[in-house]
Amino acid sequence: MPTPVIIRIGESKLSAELNDSPSAGKLKSLLPIDISMSSWGDEYYGDCGIDVELSQDARDVMEIGEIAVWPAGKAVCIFFGPTPASRGDEPRAVSPVNPVGRLIGNSGALKKLGNSIHVRLEISE
């Protein structure tokens, strides 16, 4: 079953859920965690020290609202639109990432934030 989580960015709160994959399980074990994230087009990514292998379902083309772990950067990624690697409108990671969850609801609020954000990721009560 998916695990509900909250992504806090300043006074804003986004709801999300993490899937049951091994990478998501590793991320859950780190929660709550504070992450400094930078933008790369319409993606935020930030090193959280997570150490996972590339999973069998790893891919570089994502969906808007997907959350992933980037093994090469030990980072969490949140996709909300095209990135510099995109071909068209799809979100595309710089290299394959492990999908671990998705935002619930509209990710549009992320487009209004700056180049760097501070995120607190925690399990929803």
Secondary structure, 3 states (H helix, E strand, C coil): CCEEEEEEECCEEEEEEECCCHHHHHHHHHCCEEEEEEECCCEEEEECCCCCCCCCCCEEECCCCEEEEEHHHCEEEEECCCCCCCCCCCCEEEEEEEEEEEEECCCHHHHHCCCEEEEEEEECC
